[in-house]
Amino acid sequence: MSLIHPQAIVDPSARLADDVVVGPWTLIGPDVEIGPGTVIESHVVIKGPTRIGSNNRIFQFATVGEDCQDKKYAGELTRLEIGDNNIIREGVTLHRGTVQDEGITRVGSDNLLMAYVHVAHDCNVGNHTVLANNAALAGHVHVGDHTILGGFTAVHQFCKIGAHVMCGAGTVVLQDIPSYTLATGNPAKPHGINSEGLKRRGFSAESIRLIKQAYKAIYRQNLTLSEALERVRELAKLDPAIEPVIQSLQASSRGIIR
C-alpha cells in the first residue's frame, strides 16, 4: 500500500509503487505511473498519460503532465516521461507533448528544476541539468546533459542547447547553443567555453584545450560554419570529447548564437 495521505485524491487507475509518498491535497489522475522511492509533496497536480521514474521528489504546487499551452492542441493523447532522481521544486510546470512532434515531453534523470521552472510541450531535457528559478523552455526545446540555465533564462521554441552549456541569469536564447559554450545576454552571445564546469566533471586538461580550439574554430577564426565544422571534425580525431560539438552543430535548425 502506497503512503497516501487521506486528503490526497488518487485515481484508482493510477499505478504507484508501494513506497510512494503522496502528501495532502495532491491530485493524481488516471494514466499516471510513479516509480519506487518517489515523494510527492502536498498540493501537487499530476495528470496523465505521465510516467515518473524512481526516487524523484516533487514539491508543492508543481503541475505535472498538464495539457500544453499550444493553440493547435485539440485533446490528443500525448505523454510526459520523467526519469529517476529528479528534484522538481515549487511551482514547476511540465506539460505533455503534441502530435505535431513526437507526442512526448521528456525529462531525463538526476536533474534539478528549481522553483517556477516551465518546461513546455515536446521539450527534451537531458540528464544532470540544473534549471534555475523561473527558467522557461518554449515548445520543442532540447537541452543537453550537464547543462545549467541561470534564473529567468528564456529559450525560444525549437532551440537546441548542447551538453555542458552554461547560460547566465536572464539569458534570452533565440538560436542554438553548441556544446560546452558559455552564453549570456539578450539575445544570447557566446563568451568562451564552460571550462570550470568541465574541470569539476573530470575533463582532462588536454580535452579542455581541444574544446577551446573547437570553440575558436567556430567563433574566432572567421570561418564559415561548414569550414569550422571540418576543423572540429579534425579535432575529434584526437579526442572523442569533441563529438558533442559536432553533434550540436549538425543538429542545429535555427542557426547557432553568434
C-alpha positions in Angstrom: 0.0 0.0 0.0 1.4 3.4 -1.0 1.8 6.0 1.7 -1.0 8.2 0.5 -2.3 10.9 2.8 -6.1 10.6 3.3 -6.7 14.1 2.0 -5.0 13.3 -1.3 -7.0 12.3 -4.4 -5.6 9.4 -6.4 -7.4 8.0 -9.4 -7.9 4.2 -8.9 -6.3 3.5 -12.3 -3.0 5.3 -11.3 -0.1 2.9 -10.7 2.0 3.9 -7.7 4.9 1.8 -6.3 4.3 0.5 -2.8 6.6 3.1 -1.1 5.5 6.2 -3.0 4.6 9.1 -0.6 1.8 11.4 -1.5 1.0 14.5 0.6 -2.3 16.0 1.4 -4.4 17.9 -1.2 -2.5 16.4 -4.0 -4.4 15.2 -7.1 -3.1 12.3 -9.2 -5.2 11.5 -12.2 -5.7 8.4 -14.5 -2.9 7.1 -16.7 -0.2 8.1 -14.2 2.7 5.7 -13.2 5.1 6.6 -10.4 8.1 4.5 -9.5 9.5 3.5 -6.2 11.1 5.9 -3.7 9.3 8.9 -5.2 7.9 11.6 -2.8 5.0 13.8 -3.9 4.5 16.7 -1.5 1.2 18.5 -0.8 -0.9 20.5 -3.4 0.7 18.8 -6.5 -1.3 18.1 -9.6 -0.3 15.2 -11.8 -2.3 14.3 -14.9 -1.7 11.6 -17.4 -0.6 10.0 -19.5 2.5 10.6 -17.4 5.3 8.2 -16.3 7.5 9.3 -13.4 10.5 7.1 -12.5 12.2 6.2 -9.2 13.4 8.4 -6.3 12.0 11.7 -7.5 10.9 14.4 -5.2 8.2 16.8 -6.4 7.4 19.8 -4.2 4.2 21.6 -3.5 2.2 23.4 -6.2 4.0 21.7 -9.1 1.8 20.9 -12.1 3.0 17.8 -13.9 1.5 16.4 -17.1 -0.9 19.2 -17.8 -2.4 19.9 -21.3 0.0 22.0 -23.2 -0.3 25.7 -24.0 -0.5 25.3 -27.7 -3.5 26.5 -29.7 -3.1 23.6 -32.0 -3.6 21.1 -29.2 -7.1 19.5 -29.5 -7.0 17.0 -26.7 -4.9 14.3 -28.5 -3.4 11.5 -26.4 0.1 12.7 -25.6 2.6 11.9 -22.9 5.1 13.2 -20.3 8.0 11.0 -19.3 10.3 11.8 -16.3 13.3 9.7 -15.4 14.9 9.0 -12.0 16.4 11.0 -9.1 15.0 14.4 -10.1 14.2 17.2 -7.8 11.2 19.3 -9.0 10.7 22.3 -6.8 7.8 24.5 -6.0 5.5 25.8 -8.8 7.3 23.9 -11.6 5.1 23.3 -14.7 5.7 20.3 -17.0 3.4 19.9 -20.0 2.7 16.9 -22.2 3.7 16.8 -25.9 1.8 17.4 -29.1 1.1 15.3 -32.1 2.9 17.9 -34.2 6.1 16.5 -32.7 6.7 13.0 -31.2 3.8 13.5 -28.8 6.1 13.2 -25.8 7.8 15.7 -23.4 10.8 14.1 -21.8 12.8 15.0 -18.7 15.8 12.7 -18.0 17.4 11.7 -14.7 19.3 13.5 -11.9 18.0 16.9 -12.8 17.3 19.9 -10.5 14.4 22.0 -11.7 14.2 25.0 -9.3 11.1 26.9 -8.3 8.7 28.1 -11.1 10.6 26.5 -14.0 8.5 25.9 -17.0 9.1 23.0 -19.5 6.7 23.3 -22.4 5.3 20.7 -24.8 7.6 18.4 -26.7 10.8 19.5 -24.8 13.6 17.1 -24.3 15.7 17.8 -21.1 18.7 15.5 -20.7 20.4 14.3 -17.5 22.3 16.1 -14.7 20.9 19.5 -15.7 20.1 22.5 -13.5 17.3 24.8 -14.5 17.4 27.7 -12.0 14.4 29.6 -10.7 12.0 30.9 -13.4 13.9 29.4 -16.3 11.4 28.8 -19.1 11.6 26.5 -22.1 9.2 27.1 -25.0 7.9 24.2 -27.1 10.2 21.7 -28.8 13.3 22.8 -27.0 16.2 20.3 -26.4 18.6 20.7 -23.5 21.7 18.6 -23.4 23.2 16.7 -20.4 25.1 18.6 -17.7 23.7 22.0 -18.9 22.9 24.8 -16.4 20.4 27.5 -17.2 20.6 30.6 -14.9 17.5 32.1 -13.3 15.0 33.7 -15.7 16.6 32.2 -18.8 14.1 32.1 -21.6 14.5 29.8 -24.5 12.7 30.2 -27.8 10.8 27.4 -29.3 12.7 24.8 -31.3 16.1 25.9 -29.9 18.7 23.2 -29.1 21.1 23.7 -26.3 24.1 21.4 -26.3 25.7 19.4 -23.5 27.7 21.2 -20.8 26.4 24.6 -21.7 26.1 27.3 -19.1 23.8 30.3 -19.5 23.9 33.3 -17.2 20.9 34.6 -15.4 18.4 36.4 -17.6 19.7 35.0 -20.9 17.4 35.1 -23.8 18.1 32.1 -26.2 16.9 32.7 -29.7 19.2 30.3 -31.6 21.0 27.1 -30.9 24.0 26.9 -28.5 26.8 24.5 -29.3 28.0 22.1 -26.6 30.4 23.4 -23.9 29.6 27.1 -24.6 29.2 29.8 -22.0 26.4 32.2 -23.0 24.6 35.2 -21.6 22.8 38.3 -22.7 19.6 39.3 -24.6 19.9 37.9 -27.2 22.4 35.3 -26.0 26.0 35.7 -27.1 28.9 33.3 -26.7 31.6 34.0 -24.1 34.0 31.1 -24.3 33.7 27.6 -23.0 32.4 26.3 -19.7 35.9 25.3 -18.6 35.2 25.4 -14.8 32.3 23.1 -15.2 34.4 20.7 -17.3 37.1 20.7 -14.7 34.6 19.8 -12.0 33.3 16.9 -14.1 36.7 15.4 -14.6 37.7 16.5 -18.1 41.4 16.4 -18.7 43.5 19.5 -19.4 44.1 18.2 -22.9 40.4 17.7 -23.6 39.7 21.2 -22.4 42.5 22.6 -24.6 41.0 20.9 -27.6 37.5 22.0 -26.8 38.8 25.6 -26.7 40.3 25.0 -30.1 37.0 23.9 -31.4 35.3 27.0 -29.9 37.9 29.2 -31.6 37.3 27.5 -34.9 33.6 28.3 -34.6 33.8 31.8 -33.2 37.3 33.3 -33.6 38.8 32.4 -36.9 36.4 34.0 -39.4 35.5 30.6 -40.8 32.1 29.7 -42.3 30.1 27.3 -40.3 30.9 24.5 -42.8 34.6 25.3 -42.6 34.5 25.4 -38.8 32.8 22.0 -38.8 35.5 20.4 -40.9 38.1 21.8 -38.5 36.2 20.5 -35.5 36.0 17.1 -37.1 39.8 17.0 -37.4 40.0 17.8 -33.6 37.5 15.0 -32.9 40.0 12.5 -34.3 42.3 13.5 -31.4 39.7 13.3 -28.6 36.1 11.9 -28.5 35.2 14.8 -26.1 34.8 16.9 -29.3 32.0 14.8 -30.6 29.2 16.7 -28.7 30.3 19.9 -30.5 29.9 18.2 -33.9 26.5 16.7 -32.9 25.2 20.1 -31.7 26.3 21.8 -34.9 24.8 19.1 -37.2 21.5 19.1 -35.2 21.1 22.9 -35.4 17.9 24.0 -37.2 17.8 27.7 -36.1 21.4 28.5 -36.6 23.8 29.0 -33.7 24.3 32.0 -31.5 26.9 34.5 -32.8 
